[in-house]
Amino acid sequence: MRNNGMIDLRSDTVTKPSPEMRRAIYQAEVGDDYYDDDPTVHALEEKAAERLGKEAALLVLSGTMGNLISLMALTRPGQSIVLAEGSHIHLNEGGGLARIAGLTPRTVSAPRGLITPEAVGAAMLSTSPLNPLTSLVCVENTNNAAGGCVVSVEAIDSLCIFAHERGIKVHMDGARLFNAAVALGVPAARIVEKVNSVTFCLTKGLACPVGAIVAGDADFIAEARLCRQTVGGGMRQAGIFAAAGLVALDSMVERLVEDHENARLLGNILSEAELPITVEQAETNMVYLEVPESVMPARVFVQRLGEAGVIVNPPKGRRMRMVTHYGIDRDDVIEAAARIVRCLNGPAPI
Ligand SMILES: Cc1ncc(COP(=O)(O)O)c(C=O)c1O
């Protein structure tokens, strides 16, 4: 599935819709979703809610929008939320939590994506009028910056029990929730059983062109619908892309296993090649590498990879991410690994 010999490992968002999705998009029955009138949107929202074991679901335009409106619906401006310091909501969503939702972030360290009840206990602010009251904890699963790590059901359950006993709600940024479900071998509904709200993306491993889903109880979804309107997310004939979402839930979830196997294969080949780099083993569809400065600057390595036909995002510090997805097969992974080895073994950069 390579594109002109290029192997694109930047993200699982670079996928193209499957032929079945394109057919479904073409044939989609649509209405005006603004008037709650689009049958394909209804079908997707119902299917998603059922799949997650939640009362209701709402189609939104992106994971970022889903997270933002969840925060807005579950909190009041002037409150605080606890979340991981490296989390997507904290660092990669344009500061919407502060700028739009009016929230103060209380960040905690979350090794391998895990936010412990103890960390929440230490970060949460009391009901003193001096404090922005802590009303929400956000947990990311899988956890992107931590390496595509999966947070266990037990860890999420105990976090929720701790938070709920203190009147604090829990939102899950499950942009890659189905990767977590496949990796844990449990239904997605079990992972999110105790959280108040969850967002998952249709555009990551599930390969849709647009969209994300927010799910929770019916009151939360009613409030989230108002918040979606506030941020300009009211939609018209959204059945056009909801149709792809229906195909994704039926046919793209189980295949995530292949992405995980391919990521593991890439990690294994690179580890076994005994290269002068650190390879973080994949738990799901991401492999993180670190190239020591003494070997070559990370940005030079990324540039060399690009010249060799392996595209990755600019490094963060010395760390770089490689993501497997619907557009990458086993042969691509083997070829990418060979190119990576060649880039590292080539002449030293000037
Ligand atoms: C963990 C996580 N949450 C949320 C998002 C936001 O999704 P979107 O790009 O659809 O806004 C991303 C996107 O990469 C992500 O990785």
The ligand as a Gaussian input file, in Angstrom:
#p B3LYP/6-31G(d) Opt

LIG

0 1
 C       -4.633000      11.053000      22.359000
 C       -5.307000      11.988000      21.399000
 N       -6.399000      12.637000      21.801000
 C       -7.049000      13.477000      20.977000
 C       -6.619000      13.702000      19.697000
 C       -7.339000      14.701000      18.849000
 O       -7.964000      14.157000      17.742000
 P       -8.268000      15.058000      16.452000
 O       -7.015000      15.103000      15.662000
 O       -9.373000      14.297000      15.764000
 O       -8.724000      16.394000      16.923000
 C       -5.473000      13.039000      19.233000
 C       -4.980000      13.277000      17.857000
 O       -3.936000      12.860000      17.449000
 C       -4.792000      12.162000      20.105000
 O       -3.682000      11.521000      19.733000

